[in-house]
Amino acid sequence: MSSTHARERGLKGKVALITGAGGGIGRGIARCLAEEGVHLALADISQSGAETAAEEMEEFGVNVIPHTLDVTDKSQCVDIVDAINKEMGSLDIVVNNAGVIGGTDFKLGMPLSDINEDDWDDTYNVNVKGVFLLCQASLEKMKGKGWGRIINISSRAGRDGRETIPHYSASKAAVIIFTQALAREVARAGITVNAVCPGLIWSAMWEQLATQFRKKFPNFKGKAAREVFDYFVEQTPMGVEQSTEDIGRAVAFLASDDAKTITGQAILVDSGAVMH
């Protein structure tokens, strides 16, 4: 009688840092990596968010340490990388997931003059500069051991500019191009750099967006935030929203040995909304 064995994907015992870990996508990524036996450093600008996420991961039996991190602060990025290497013995996987779409009362485009300069700056500082700073802080140790995985969370908006959120679309497009540039630099060092582009995931960010759509467009007035979200889901070819685990499984794949020769790519997980 033949025996079957669970297939290893080369992730068990690795250490991953996930930014924006207190949010829904961050927790989904953490769960999918923990299922593979990856130890987790969960970072968020909110200390309570990081701690809550860490508590949720305890069931997986991996080491989990919460951290408070502002990704726009270079010294904090350097310090967290040093702390993880010291506390957990290594840092193998970096998932740049922290992201914003402006302030609490940002405005949609259409016209462009409605976009606030502060919202543009805040979005770029977190979504682009934050990715740059953490990658820069992580690379030396990865190069030293000849192995590393960097996975940047972009968006479908980075592949298909949305006129209502031009500042966010531009920032996420920048993440994709930065991913490609860095992938070329470190390819011979055993490090892969890829991006995942989520589609429509119900989240606090989408509640913000729905509020703005109701203010801007008459056809959304009187609709609940969830109804606004569902309208956009219905416009996709599959008509299906994404779960946070859909994003997490894409991240786990790119971090694994199954994807060892994939680098510089941006994988859309969006029910076919954008096809490239």
Secondary structure, 3 states (H helix, E strand, C coil): CCCCCCCCCCCCCCEEEECCCCCHHHHHHHHHHHHCCCEEEEEECCHHHHHHHHHHHHHHCCCEEEEECCCCCHHHHHHHHHHHHHHHCCCCEEEECCCCCCCCCCCCCCCHHHCCHHHHHHHHHHHHHHHHHHHHHHHHHHHHHCCEEEEEECCHHHCCCCCCCHHHHHHHHHHHHHHHHHHHHHHHHCEEEEEEEECCCCCHHHHHHHHHHHHHCHHHCCCCHHHHHHHHHHCCCCCCCCCHHHHHHHHHHHHCHHHCCCCCCEEEECCCCCCC
